[in-house]
Amino acid sequence: GMVRPVVLAALLALSGAPLQAEEVRQADFAPCSGSARQTCVVDGDTLWLEGAKIRLADINTPEVSQPGCASERALGEAATRRLIALLNAGPFTLERQGNRDADRYGRLLRVAMRDGQSLGQVLVAEGLAETWQGRRSDWCADGAVAAR
């Protein structure tokens, strides 16, 4: 009945198995720093969880490492802080969308979900991200922020 999925998730967590699609996760995230990355947030759409690099598949956020302008950096830093807060707010699942498991950089493509809602779409609703269109937008173009 209802007991087995929870037991299975607990066993997977104990076994150190690779990230499972529907496994419920909870971790203490902070901004990534240095080269040894286990569980941390790189920016508004990229995170590490237990040594696996994950790209949130349903959104795109401004760059913080190589922003095109000061306003992009500020928005990217705000998106990063907000993602950390959302991830730390409680348990979430990482779900695959479609048939792609990873991108060309080897990052796992996942949607972070809690209570049926994508955490990435919270960032979109708050103006800190855009829904992923298959390419990155120019966050520095005239009227770029106003158009979102």
Backbone torsions as a table, in degrees:
resi	resn	phi	psi	omega
1	GLY	NA	-125.2	-171.3
2	MET	-83.4	-12.5	-172.4
3	VAL	-78.7	-37.5	-169.0
4	ARG	-59.5	-44.4	-178.3
5	PRO	-59.1	-38.5	-179.7
6	VAL	-66.2	-44.0	178.5
7	VAL	-61.5	-43.6	180.0
8	LEU	-60.8	-45.1	179.5
9	ALA	-61.1	-40.1	179.7
10	ALA	-65.3	-41.4	179.1
11	LEU	-64.4	-41.4	178.7
12	LEU	-62.5	-41.5	-179.6
13	ALA	-64.3	-39.8	-178.6
14	LEU	-69.8	-33.5	-173.5
15	SER	-77.8	-9.0	-176.6
16	GLY	68.7	27.4	179.6
17	ALA	-64.3	154.9	175.6
18	PRO	-60.0	163.0	-176.1
19	LEU	-55.5	125.9	177.0
20	GLN	-92.4	150.7	-173.3
21	ALA	-59.9	-46.4	-171.4
22	GLU	-106.6	12.2	-176.0
23	GLU	-68.9	135.4	177.8
24	VAL	-78.6	128.8	-176.9
25	ARG	-118.3	149.3	166.9
26	GLN	-147.1	131.8	-176.4
27	ALA	-151.6	167.4	178.5
28	ASP	-102.7	104.7	-176.7
29	PHE	-95.4	143.6	172.3
30	ALA	-138.1	168.4	176.2
31	PRO	-61.5	142.1	178.0
32	CYS	-68.3	143.6	173.6
33	SER	-150.3	147.4	-178.9
34	GLY	73.7	-172.6	-173.6
35	SER	-98.9	-22.4	-179.5
36	ALA	-86.7	104.8	-173.6
37	ARG	-116.4	123.1	179.3
38	GLN	-113.8	-67.9	-179.9
39	THR	-134.6	105.9	-177.6
40	CYS	-166.0	171.8	-179.6
41	VAL	-113.8	125.0	179.6
42	VAL	-79.8	-51.1	180.0
43	ASP	-157.6	-165.3	-173.0
44	GLY	-67.0	-16.5	-179.2
45	ASP	-129.7	11.2	-179.4
46	THR	-135.9	133.6	-179.8
47	LEU	-144.5	163.4	171.7
48	TRP	-113.6	137.9	175.1
49	LEU	-134.9	114.4	179.1
50	GLU	51.6	43.0	175.0
51	GLY	84.6	-0.5	177.2
52	ALA	-102.3	131.3	178.5
53	LYS	-88.8	128.5	-173.2
54	ILE	-124.9	132.7	174.7
55	ARG	-107.3	124.7	176.7
56	LEU	-67.1	118.2	-166.5
57	ALA	-77.2	-19.6	-170.4
58	ASP	-101.1	0.1	-177.7
59	ILE	-138.7	167.3	170.9
60	ASN	-135.1	133.3	179.0
61	THR	-121.5	162.0	-179.2
62	PRO	-60.3	151.9	179.5
63	GLU	-74.8	143.3	172.8
64	VAL	-112.1	-26.9	-177.8
65	SER	-78.6	-40.4	178.6
66	GLN	-136.3	66.9	-177.9
67	PRO	-70.9	153.8	179.5
68	GLY	-80.6	-17.1	-178.5
69	CYS	-163.6	170.3	-176.5
70	ALA	-63.8	-37.8	-178.0
71	SER	-68.5	-33.3	176.3
72	GLU	-64.9	-43.2	179.3
73	ARG	-60.9	-44.9	-178.4
74	ALA	-62.3	-43.5	-180.0
75	LEU	-67.7	-39.5	178.6
76	GLY	-63.7	-39.7	178.7
77	GLU	-67.9	-37.2	177.0
78	ALA	-64.9	-41.0	179.0
79	ALA	-64.6	-39.0	179.0
80	THR	-62.7	-48.0	179.6
81	ARG	-60.6	-40.8	-177.2
82	ARG	-69.2	-39.9	178.3
83	LEU	-63.2	-42.0	177.5
84	ILE	-57.9	-46.1	-179.6
85	ALA	-62.8	-42.6	-179.2
86	LEU	-65.1	-44.1	-179.8
87	LEU	-64.6	-37.3	-177.0
88	ASN	-79.9	-6.6	-175.4
89	ALA	-74.6	-12.6	179.4
90	GLY	158.7	-174.7	-178.6
91	PRO	-63.2	149.4	177.1
92	PHE	-147.2	165.1	174.0
93	THR	-116.2	153.9	174.4
94	LEU	-112.2	115.3	-172.4
95	GLU	-115.9	141.0	175.6
96	ARG	-77.2	144.2	174.4
97	GLN	-114.8	127.1	178.1
98	GLY	66.4	-152.4	-172.8
99	ASN	-108.0	3.3	179.0
100	ARG	-89.2	125.0	-179.7
101	ASP	-90.6	-34.8	-176.0
102	ALA	-145.5	160.2	176.9
103	ASP	-93.7	-177.3	-174.8
104	ARG	-69.0	-12.7	176.3
105	TYR	-93.1	2.6	179.5
106	GLY	83.2	7.8	177.8
107	ARG	-80.7	135.9	175.9
108	LEU	-67.7	132.7	179.5
109	LEU	-95.1	114.7	-176.0
110	ARG	-141.3	155.8	171.4
111	VAL	-110.0	125.6	178.7
112	ALA	-84.1	120.6	-174.8
113	MET	-121.5	143.8	170.5
114	ARG	-145.5	128.6	178.8
115	ASP	52.2	41.5	176.0
116	GLY	76.9	6.3	-178.6
117	GLN	-120.6	138.3	175.6
118	SER	-75.4	128.2	176.4
119	LEU	-64.7	-32.7	176.6
120	GLY	-61.6	-38.9	-179.3
121	GLN	-70.3	-22.3	171.6
122	VAL	-63.7	-43.4	177.7
123	LEU	-61.8	-39.7	178.3
124	VAL	-61.6	-47.0	-178.2
125	ALA	-62.0	-29.6	-178.7
126	GLU	-90.8	4.0	177.0
127	GLY	79.6	15.1	-177.5
128	LEU	-101.7	-3.2	-177.2
129	ALA	-154.9	169.4	172.1
130	GLU	-124.9	154.7	173.8
131	THR	-65.8	136.0	-176.1
132	TRP	-63.5	125.7	-177.8
133	GLN	-108.9	5.0	-177.1
134	GLY	94.9	-3.7	175.4
135	ARG	-155.0	157.3	-180.0
136	ARG	-80.5	142.8	176.5
137	SER	-88.0	163.6	172.5
138	ASP	-90.4	108.3	-177.8
139	TRP	-79.7	-3.8	-175.3
140	CYS	-110.3	-1.9	180.0
141	ALA	-65.6	155.0	177.9
142	ASP	-55.6	127.4	177.1
143	GLY	74.3	12.7	-176.5
144	ALA	-61.3	-44.4	-177.6
145	VAL	-71.9	-39.3	-178.1
146	ALA	-63.9	-28.9	-175.9
147	ALA	-77.1	-14.2	-176.5
148	ARG	-85.0	NA	NA
